[in-house]
Amino acid sequence: MIEIILNGSAYQVPELTTIDGLVEQIGLQKKGVAIAVNSEVIPKSNWTEKSLLSQDKVELLTITQGG
């Protein structure tokens, strides 16, 4: 297991977890989600390729409608 910082809090994930795997682990739908790793927005097309490293700072944003 490695520790990442997810939205400002420590979070444990297995080694070699990809962004796609993190989204599945958290149980979020992929539609309406944006993710930045160490302040760099990662396109959805790269989610299956980008593995997370220990102490990566991951910001996960979900888009919601309101009005």
C-alpha positions as CSV (number, residue, x, y, z in Angstrom):
1,M,0.0,0.0,0.0
2,I,1.1,3.6,-0.6
3,E,-0.3,6.8,0.8
4,I,-1.6,9.6,-1.4
5,I,-3.1,12.9,-0.5
6,L,-6.7,12.9,-1.8
7,N,-8.5,16.3,-1.6
8,G,-6.2,17.2,1.3
9,S,-6.5,14.0,3.4
10,A,-4.3,10.9,3.6
11,Y,-5.7,8.0,1.6
12,Q,-4.3,4.4,1.2
13,V,-4.2,2.7,-2.2
14,P,-2.5,-0.4,-3.5
15,E,0.8,0.1,-5.3
16,L,0.5,0.6,-9.1
17,T,-3.1,2.0,-8.7
18,T,-4.1,4.1,-11.7
19,I,-6.3,7.1,-11.7
20,D,-9.0,4.9,-13.3
21,G,-8.5,2.4,-10.4
22,L,-8.8,5.1,-7.8
23,V,-12.1,6.3,-9.3
24,E,-13.4,2.7,-9.1
25,Q,-12.1,2.2,-5.6
26,I,-13.9,5.3,-4.4
27,G,-17.1,4.3,-6.2
28,L,-17.5,7.3,-8.4
29,Q,-19.0,7.4,-11.8
30,K,-16.5,8.7,-14.4
31,K,-18.9,11.1,-16.0
32,G,-18.6,14.6,-14.6
33,V,-15.3,14.0,-12.8
34,A,-12.0,15.9,-13.3
35,I,-8.8,14.9,-11.6
36,A,-5.5,16.7,-11.1
37,V,-2.3,15.0,-9.8
38,N,0.3,17.4,-8.3
39,S,-1.6,20.4,-9.8
40,E,-1.7,18.9,-13.4
41,V,-5.1,18.0,-14.8
42,I,-5.0,14.5,-16.2
43,P,-7.2,13.9,-19.3
44,K,-9.6,11.0,-19.0
45,S,-7.9,9.3,-22.0
46,N,-4.8,8.9,-19.7
47,W,-6.5,7.6,-16.6
48,T,-5.8,4.0,-17.3
49,E,-2.1,4.7,-17.9
50,K,-1.2,7.2,-15.1
51,S,-0.2,5.3,-11.9
52,L,-0.2,7.1,-8.6
53,L,3.0,7.4,-6.6
54,S,3.4,7.7,-2.8
55,Q,2.6,11.2,-1.6
56,D,1.0,12.3,-4.9
57,K,-1.5,15.1,-4.3
58,V,-4.7,14.2,-6.0
59,E,-7.6,16.6,-6.4
60,L,-10.8,15.1,-7.4
61,L,-13.6,17.4,-8.6
62,T,-17.1,16.4,-9.4
63,I,-19.3,18.6,-11.5
64,T,-22.8,19.2,-10.2
65,Q,-25.8,21.1,-11.6
66,G,-27.5,23.7,-9.5
67,G,-29.7,26.6,-9.9
